[in-house]
Amino acid sequence: MAPAIFIPYLFFKTSRTYYILRGNEKIGLIKDLKIQNAGLPAVRILGRHLKPTTEFVQNFGIFATQNVLNLHLNQLKDLASLGEISLDVKLRDGFHILRGHDAFWGIGLVKEGTRLISYLSNSVKKIIDSL
């Protein structure tokens, strides 16, 4: 994603999550508070890996320039119901933004280049199933 997109936002980090919050001129009033969380959960810290949240992907996925995987509807449905599918192309291992059927759905984990493992939320799986 282009860094300029995030200029109006602030990021807060907890032990396991980065939150994104739209900045404003009064944010300095809370600088001395110990903040547990604020704004939209953007990225979760999973061991040594960073995993974007579904909410973040649905709001900012349109600006992504890397690791965006376009899936056909039948692939989305299979991924949602089976939890894992094989890909026809070899991709770089790691988290990928799942796009298809004119929407950003969430995140999948590519392993061994061709295995796509679902990290879709249950609510997103239900929506995909109803398409």
Residue pairs with C-beta under 8 A, 6 or more apart in sequence:
1 60
1 63
1 64
1 65
2 63
2 65
5 60
5 63
6 20
8 22
8 23
9 20
9 21
9 22
9 23
10 20
10 21
10 22
10 23
10 27
10 39
11 18
11 19
11 20
11 21
11 42
12 18
12 19
12 21
12 35
12 37
12 38
12 39
13 19
14 36
14 37
15 45
16 44
16 45
17 37
17 41
17 42
17 43
17 44
17 45
18 41
18 42
18 43
18 45
18 50
19 37
19 38
19 39
19 40
19 41
19 42
20 39
20 40
20 42
20 56
21 38
21 39
21 40
22 39
40 53
40 55
40 56
40 59
41 53
41 55
41 56
42 52
42 53
42 56
43 50
43 51
43 52
43 53
43 56
44 50
44 51
44 53
45 51
49 94
49 95
50 95
51 95
51 107
51 119
52 95
52 97
52 107
53 107
54 105
54 106
54 107
54 120
54 121
54 124
57 64
57 97
57 98
57 104
57 105
57 106
57 107
58 103
58 104
58 105
58 106
61 68
61 97
61 99
61 104
62 104
64 97
67 92
67 94
67 95
67 96
67 97
68 96
68 97
68 99
69 91
69 96
69 97
69 98
69 99
69 108
69 110
69 116
70 99
70 100
71 79
71 98
71 99
71 100
72 100
73 100
73 101
73 131
75 85
75 100
76 98
76 100
76 101
76 105
76 128
76 131
77 128
77 129
77 131
78 85
79 85
79 98
79 108
79 116
79 118
79 120
80 118
80 120
80 124
80 125
80 128
80 129
81 125
81 129
82 118
83 117
83 118
84 115
84 116
84 117
84 118
85 115
85 116
86 114
86 115
86 116
87 110
87 113
87 114
87 115
87 116
88 114
89 114
90 113
90 114
91 110
91 113
91 114
92 110
92 113
93 110
93 111
93 112
93 113
94 109
94 110
95 107
95 108
95 109
95 110
95 119
96 107
96 108
96 109
96 110
96 116
97 104
97 106
97 107
98 104
98 105
98 106
98 107
98 108
98 120
99 105
101 131
105 120
105 124
105 128
106 119
106 120
106 121
106 124
107 119
107 120
108 116
108 117
108 118
108 119
108 120
109 116
109 117
109 119
110 116
110 117
111 117
118 125
120 128
